[in-house]
Amino acid sequence: MASDSDFIKTVFGLKMKQFRQKKGFSLQDLATLTGVSKSYLNEIENGKKYPKHDKISQLATSLHCTYDDLVSTKLDKSLAPIAEIIQSDFFKEIPLDLFGINKNNLISIISEAPKKVTAFINTLIEIAKNYNLSKERFYFAVIRSFQELYDNYFPEIEEKAKDYILDNKLSEKPSSVEFRQILERQFQYEIRSLDLEQYGASGKLRSLFIPEKKLLLLNELLDEDQKIFILAKEIGFNILNINPRPNTYSWLDFTSFEELLSNYYAAYFAGCLLIRKETLTQKLSSFFENQEWKPALFENLTEEFTNSPETFYYRLTNILPQEFGIKDLFYLCFTKKKNSDKIQILKELHLNQQQAPHANATSEHYCRRWIAVKNMSNLKENEKLTDAQISHYKDTGLTYLVISTSQKNPFSDGTNRSYCIGILLNSASLKKIKFAKSDQIKTVNVGVTCEFCSISDCEVRQAPPLRLEKEIFNENMKKSIQQIRKQML
């Protein structure tokens, strides 16, 4: 809970409710016995109010318990699990109101069957441990759920960014110099470029903010687009008045969920500054009118806004659902290290539903037929590769238009990155995107992981379909049992 007083009020309410129910009293019965209004008793049980000394005495007398029985924060065996839950990190750090969940209502639900709810939560914890779900992964999953709940579109931030652009007459394609001057003049920042590796920091540390001095240190290895994004985020932290906030980029650690959420809001604001909604909507409308798919046209469209494919692809997830009504889509960012065949999904987002391709934390092998994976594996030195394919998922029957760009990660030695956006093909999306029917886009049957793939003639399989084979084995066993039962009965 938010504080010790919240916890005390919650426990008192739970205990009062327990004593009342043991006596078989309704709230109205207790109100009649004590002279305390039914509405006030209801607020007590919901943890919103804590009664004064004289009213606690009245309640204890009417409930045939002692004063200490009610005011003690010690819970009996049946309610003890609730104390663990409401004092856990889940209640302390996850702002449930983001998801429209009232904490008191949730506690009320838990109190109806505390042992069963605790067993369920312990089951989730055990599953999380078995699949190596760290606190960091859990919080990032919560952030993704929050984004998906709102179609990854936040009009208040869009409006603040739009007003800021107009008030400051920002360039259509701002430079790092422009943003640097804003931070120095408006927010009294000192900004330095530094070789952070001389202090023992990894090259992955792109920036460090020292709030005591309003000092922003930028890794001197940053390219122009990386500088622009970091500086735009700093403007976001200030304009949105965000606190707490992270002080490093990339992530090293975070102290709370609020800090993670703050980072997301600032990054969203940065995307609004770098790629204007109105301009992108207009350009995309024209691009979607093309009857044929041409990779060069998509690359030109990206470069009109930014040299960072990652920024462009992610901005599409804000605009496509809101401005084009394309609700079913996914965004994935893949990495592949030099001299390694291992493919990892670094970032993902699914809108409207959990789409067919998704991250897997069990070290299974992602489908090599995915266009983003093929592109990344075929990259040559200093090359950027953009292409599209129609991906048909045989097991689900879903088909997507997938556009992907792959490139060498400029901030890492020999690591390839691939970004893709997948749009579920249905009557609405096919009507809006004319080139989705183009013969130039190849249709490919794909899976999710090799271990659960039913494509028998796959030429790039990395592992046998072990999970699928086990499912087939179990199904065959069930059929055999049915036959035996039929004959015996």
N, C-alpha and C positions, 0 to 999 in steps of 0.2 A: 504494500500500500504506500501512499505518498508520505505518511508520517506515522509516529508512534500513536498519536491521538486517533488517527484513522483506524489503526489496528485495534485499539482499545474499544472504540465505539462499535466496530464490526463484531468483535468477540462478545461484547455485552449483548448485542442484538441477537446473535446466534444462540447464546445461552438462554436468554429470555424466551425465545421462540421454542427452544427444546423443552424447557420446563412447562410452557403453556401447552404444547402438544401432548406431553406426557399426561397432563391432567385432563386432556380432551376439551380444553377451552378454545372457543373461537376468539378472535380479537374483540368482538363485541362483548362476549362474556367477561373478558378481562377488564374491558373498559367499564362495565357495570360494577364489577367488584372493587375496582380501585378509584373510580371517579376520574380517571385519566381518559382523555378523548381517544377514540379509535384511530383517528388520523395520526395523532402524536405517537401512539403505540406502534403504528405501522412504520413511522419514520425511525423509531428506536430499533425495530427489528431489521430494518434495511441499512443500519449503520450510519444514518444521517444525523441522529440526535443522541445525546447522552444525558439521562435524567439527573436531576438534583438529588441530594441526599434523602430528603423526605419522600420523594416519589419512589426511590429505590426501595426504601423500607416498606412502603405500601405494596409494591410489586412482590417483594419477598414474602410478605405475609399472605397475600392472595394466592401465590404460587406454592405455598408450603415449603419454602426453602429458606436458607439463611441469607443475610445481607452479603456475607463473604462469598457464598456460592455464586451470586450474581456478578460481583465486582472483580473477582479473581480472573486473571487472564489465562489461568490454567484450564485447559479443556479436557473433558473426559475422552475415553478411548474412541467413541464414535465421531467426535468433532475434531480430534487432534490432527487428522490429515488436512483439514481446512486451514489450520494455522500455518502448516508448512507451505501450502499453496499460496496463501495471500501474503506471506513474507518472502516468497521466492523472487528471483530476478524477473520472472515473467510479469508479476504484478508491479514490481518496482520500476522496471525499465521499459516495458512495452506500453506505449500510450494507446490503450484500447479504444479510446474515443476516436482515434483516426479511422477505425473500422465501424464506428457507430455502436460500439459495445459499452453498455453501462456497467461499471464494475460492481455496483451493488446488486444489479439484476443477476450478474454472473455468479456472484457469491451466493445469492439465494438459490440458484440452480444447483450449485455445488453442495449446498447444505442439505438438499433433499436426499442426496445419496453420496455422502462424503467418501465412503469406502470404495464404492464403484468408480467414482470420478478419479480418486487417487490411484486406483489400480490402472485405470486407463492412461493417466498422465505418466505413471511409472513405465507403462508399456511403451509409450512414445519415447521416453528417455532411453530405454533399453535399445530400441530400434535405432535411435540417433547415435548411440555409442557404437553399435555394431557396424554402422555405416560411416563411422568417423565424422559425424556431424558436429563440428566445433561450434562454439558460441558465435564466432564470426560468420560461419556459413548460415547458422540459424537466423541471425539478424539480417543478413543480406536476403535471405528467403522472405523475411517479413517485409523488407523494403520492396521487393519485387511484387509481392501480393498487394501492397499498398498502391504501387504504380498501376497494376493491372485493374484494381478496383475502380480507378478513376480514368481508365483508358490512357494512362500516362500523359494526361493533359490537365494543366492547372491554370485556368484563365486569370486568376489574380496575379500570378507571376508573369504571365504573358503581358498583361496590361501594365504592370510596373516597369517591365523591360521596354515596352513600347514608349511609355512616357519618358523614360530615361534617355532613350535614343533621340527623341524629339527635343527634349530640354537641352541636351548636350550636343545636338547636331552631329551625331556620330556618322562616320563614313559608311557607305554601303558594305564595304569589305574592310573593316578596321585592321590596323596594324598593331604590333606590340608596342611601338613607340607611342601611339595614340592612347592606348590603355595605360601605359606606364605614366604618362604625363597626368592622366586623370587621377590615378592613385596618389601620385606625389602632391598634386595641387589641392584636390578635394579632400583627401583623407590623410594627408601628411605622412605618407609612406616613405621609407627609405628602401630602395631596391638595388641589390647588388647581384652580379653574376660571379659565381665562385666555383672553383674546383673542389667539389664536396668530397671527392674520393681521397684527397690528401688528409682528411680527418678520419679516414677509415670507413666512411659511409659507402654503401653499395651504389653503383651507377643507377639503380632503380629509384633512388631518392632524387626526385626531380626538383622539389622545392621545400623550403622550411620557413615558416612564419614565426617570428619571435615577437609576441604581442606586447611585451613590456616596452619594446623600443619601436613598435610598428615597423619592424625590419623584415623584409621579404628577401630571402636568399634563393636565387635561381641557379640550378646546375648549369654550368657553362656549356654542357653538351647538348642542351635543349635546342631543337630547331625552332623556326619562326612560329609554326602552328602550335607547338606545345607551349611556347611562351604566351601566345595569345590566349589560349584556353585557360591557363593558370591565372593570368592577370584578369581575365573576364570573370573568373570565379571569385577572385578577391573583391572585385567591384560588387558582385552579388552578395557576398557575406555582409558588406557594409550597407548596401541599399535595402536589403531585406532585414537588416538588423538582427542577424542570426547569432545565437549563443545558446549552448556551447557549440564550438566548431573545431574541426581537426586542424592541426598546424603543419601537417606533413602531406606531401603528395609524392608518390603513391602511399596507400595505406600501410601503416606499420602496426598501429594499434588504435583502438578507440575506447573511451571510458564509459560510453553510454549509447543507448539506441538513439537518443535525441541528437547526439553528435553525428551519427551516421545519416540521420534524416536531414540534418542541416547541410551536410555535404551534398546530398542529392538536390536539395532546393537551390543551392548556389550553382551547381552544375547545370541545372535546368535554366536558371537565369542566364548563365553564360551562353548556352545554346541559343536562347532567344536573341541575345545581342549579336551573335555571330551569323545567324541565319534567320532573316526576318520572315515571319509567318506569311505575310501578304505576298511578298515577292516569291517565296518558295511555292506557295499555292498556285500562283499564276504560271510559273515556269513548269510545274509538274503537270498542270492541266494541258499545256501545249505538248509536253513530252508524251503524255498518255494517248494523245491523238494520233501518234505515229502508227502506221499499219504494220511496220516491220521493226524487229528488234535490232538495234545497232549499238554495240558496246561503246563505241566512240562518243555517241550522243549522250549516253549516261555519264561517261567520264567528264565530258565537257560541262554537263549540267552541274556535276559535283564541284568542279573547279571554278565555276562562276561564284560559288559561295566560300569554298575553303579548299585547302590542299590536304585536309585530313578526312579521309573516307569514314573514319570512325565517327567523327562529329556529324557528318552528313547523314550517314545511315541511322544514327540514333535520333536525329532530329525528325527523320521521316516517321518514326514511331509516335511523335507528338502530333504530326500534321495529318497523316493519312486517315486515322479514325475520325478526327474532328471535322476536317474540311472536305473529305471525300467519302465519308461513311464506310470506309474499309475497316471493319472492326476486327476481323479475324486475321491476325498476322503474328509473326514471330521475328525477333532479332537475335542473332547469335554472333559472338566474337570468338574465333578459334585461334589457338597458338600451336606452333610446332617448332621445337628447338632444333638447332643444327645437329646433324648426325644422329637424329632420333626419329623413330617412326611413331612415337606417341603423340596423339592429338588430344588437346585439352580444350574444353569450352570455358573461356575466361568470363564471359558475360552472357546473360540471356534474358529475354523478356517475352512473355506470351500475353497477347491481348484477346479478351473475350472468352477464351478457354485455354486449357493446356493443349497446345498444338502438338502435332505428331513428333517433330524432332525436338529433343530436349536433352539437357545435361544428365549424365549418369555418374554417380559417385562410387561405383563399385569396380572401377578399372576395366570395364568392358570396352570393346573396340568400336568406335563410331564408324558408321557406314562410309566406306571410301567412295561410294557413288554420289555422295552429296557434292554439289558443284563447288561449295566453299572449300571442301577438303581436297578435291581434285585440283582446283586452282592453286591452293597453297603448296601442294606437293610438286607442282610443275613449274614453280617460279624460278626464273633465272636471276642472276645477280643484278641488283638495282632495277628490277622490273616491277611494274604494277600491272595486274591482270584483272580485267573485268569481264564477266560473262553471265549468262542466265540459262536456266533449264526449267522444265516442267517436271517436278518431282512427284511421282505417284507412290503413295504408301499402300502397298498391297494388303497389309493386315488390317488397316483401318478404312481403306477405300477413299482416303482423302488425297486431294491433289493440290499442289501449290505452285505458283510462279515464284521462283527463287532467283534473286539478283545478288551477285556476290562480287566483291573486290578484294584481291589479295595483294600484299606487299611485304617487303622486308621491314621489320620493325626498326625504325631509325634509331631507337634508343637502346637496342640490345644487339649483341654480337651474334649474328647468324640466325636469329629467330624470325620465322615467318608468321604473319598475322593474316587472318581472313575475316571479313565482315560480310554478313548477309542479311537480307530481309526476305521473308517468305510471306506471300499473300495467298490465302485460301481462295482457290478458284471456284466461284459460284456465279449465278446469273448476274448479281450486282457488280462484282469485281470484273467479270469479263466484259460487261457493258462499258465500264469506265476505262479499262486499260485495253486499248485496241490491239496492241502488238502481242497480247497474251495468246492470241490465236495464230501468231506468225509461224510459218513452217520452218523459219530459221532457228527456232528454239526447240531443242531436242527434248523429247519426253523420255524419262528414265524411271524404271521401277527401283525404289530405294527402300531401305529399312532404317532402323534406329541404331541398333548395335548388332554386330555379327552374331553374338551369343543368342539373340532372339530374332533372327531373321529367317524368313521362309523362302527366300530366293535361292533356288537350288543350283542355278547355273552361274552364280556370281563369280566373275573373273578376278575380283580384288578382295575376296574374303580374307580377313586377318585371323579369324578363329572359327572353330566349328560351332554350329548352332546348339550349344549345350543346353541352354534354358528351354529352347523350343523342343529339343529332342526329349527332355524330361517331361514336358507337358504332353507331348504325343504319347510317350510311354505310359503316363498316368491315365490318359484317355483310353488307350487300348486295354489297360488293365481293368478299367471300369466296365468296358464293353464285355470283357471276358467274364467278369463277376456277374453281370446281368444275365449272360447266357447260362452260366452254371445255376444261378437261382431259378431261372425259367425252367430248366430241365429238372431240377430237384423238386420244385413245387408242382 
